[in-house]
């Protein structure tokens, strides 16, 4: 277990927002994670890859647990891949490529961890992580027990999972993939990457799509029609490239980002009667 005090968290969130935490714990394995949670009780903040979060404060007294770069053990058995929650999605998809296994291509260029992807049922282009998950093992804080559950439809919703309800800490998962020629998998990965490079503002720190997609609408298109692209609050800006993204121009605070989010929500509700639901997690 690595423990640090008054640690700057800028590198632990993809917006690169400045914040400091009084106590930060870096458990090195699942046993240490469960042990520190038992000691802390229910008062803690858990961060994986930090790719879908917004720090709303400059300083946190609440203990922070970070599993970035930890829990990254992976192994494949035929067309089943076992991976711990801290495994980077890019790494995981490249391992699948080497094994000639298809199903993770869209996650090659999605920053984050497997645990984070399961937590929010991440996906793109009509594919979601739920489509390949077979089992998930998690620690239930309330019951102080480790459970393994099979994939069933009631676990998932669009950009949601049961792991967002209550203190369920994802530890690892098994994924069922399909055999495929390596060149076919690689070409699909490169095709998806090209699409994202054209449409997404990768040149600036951001946390991906800010809002869940409302039925029959695209958030980026709504924001563009309202003339909000390029609008700034402090160091945060609604991307000129994609209206569904907010970027950090270099000095954005969490409050800057949140103000832009609320502005977008108000304008979209007023003009279209659509109540946008935020996809990112405000801490």
MODA-V599544 format. One record per residue. N is the residue number from 0. D_LAST is the distance of its C-alpha to the last C-alpha in whole Angstrom. Layout:
N | D_LAST
N | D_LAST
//
This chain:
0 | 24
1 | 22
2 | 21
3 | 19
4 | 19
5 | 17
6 | 16
7 | 15
8 | 12
9 | 14
10 | 16
11 | 13
12 | 11
13 | 14
14 | 13
15 | 14
16 | 12
17 | 13
18 | 11
19 | 13
20 | 12
21 | 15
22 | 16
23 | 15
24 | 17
25 | 18
26 | 20
27 | 23
28 | 24
29 | 23
30 | 25
31 | 23
32 | 20
33 | 21
34 | 23
35 | 20
36 | 18
37 | 21
38 | 21
39 | 18
40 | 18
41 | 15
42 | 13
43 | 11
44 | 8
45 | 10
46 | 10
47 | 13
48 | 14
49 | 11
50 | 13
51 | 10
52 | 7
53 | 6
54 | 5
55 | 6
56 | 8
57 | 11
58 | 11
59 | 10
60 | 12
61 | 11
62 | 12
63 | 11
64 | 13
65 | 14
66 | 16
67 | 17
68 | 21
69 | 21
70 | 23
71 | 24
72 | 28
73 | 29
74 | 33
75 | 35
76 | 38
77 | 40
78 | 37
79 | 34
80 | 32
81 | 30
82 | 27
83 | 24
84 | 20
85 | 20
86 | 22
87 | 22
88 | 23
89 | 25
90 | 27
91 | 27
92 | 29
93 | 31
94 | 32
95 | 33
96 | 35
97 | 37
98 | 38
99 | 39
100 | 36
101 | 35
102 | 31
103 | 29
104 | 30
105 | 27
106 | 24
107 | 26
108 | 25
109 | 21
110 | 19
111 | 17
112 | 18
113 | 20
114 | 18
115 | 15
116 | 18
117 | 19
118 | 16
119 | 15
120 | 19
121 | 19
122 | 22
123 | 24
124 | 28
125 | 28
126 | 28
127 | 25
128 | 24
129 | 25
130 | 29
131 | 29
132 | 27
133 | 30
134 | 28
135 | 25
136 | 25
137 | 22
138 | 21
139 | 21
140 | 19
141 | 21
142 | 24
143 | 24
144 | 26
145 | 26
146 | 26
147 | 28
148 | 28
149 | 30
150 | 29
151 | 29
152 | 28
153 | 27
154 | 24
155 | 23
156 | 22
157 | 21
158 | 18
159 | 17
160 | 19
161 | 19
162 | 17
163 | 14
164 | 16
165 | 16
166 | 15
167 | 17
168 | 17
169 | 19
170 | 21
171 | 24
172 | 25
173 | 29
174 | 29
175 | 33
176 | 34
177 | 37
178 | 40
179 | 40
180 | 42
181 | 40
182 | 41
183 | 40
184 | 37
185 | 36
186 | 38
187 | 35
188 | 32
189 | 34
190 | 34
191 | 31
192 | 30
193 | 32
194 | 31
195 | 27
196 | 28
197 | 30
198 | 28
199 | 24
200 | 23
201 | 23
202 | 24
203 | 21
204 | 18
205 | 16
206 | 14
207 | 16
208 | 17
209 | 14
210 | 16
211 | 18
212 | 22
213 | 23
214 | 27
215 | 30
216 | 28
217 | 26
218 | 23
219 | 24
220 | 28
221 | 27
222 | 25
223 | 28
224 | 30
225 | 28
226 | 29
227 | 25
228 | 25
229 | 25
230 | 23
231 | 22
232 | 19
233 | 19
234 | 19
235 | 17
236 | 20
237 | 20
238 | 22
239 | 26
240 | 26
241 | 24
242 | 23
243 | 20
244 | 18
245 | 17
246 | 18
247 | 17
248 | 21
249 | 20
250 | 18
251 | 15
252 | 13
253 | 9
254 | 11
255 | 14
256 | 12
257 | 11
258 | 15
259 | 16
260 | 14
261 | 16
262 | 19
263 | 20
264 | 19
265 | 21
266 | 24
267 | 24
268 | 24
269 | 27
270 | 29
271 | 29
272 | 27
273 | 25
274 | 21
275 | 19
276 | 16
277 | 13
278 | 13
279 | 10
280 | 6
281 | 4
282 | 0
//
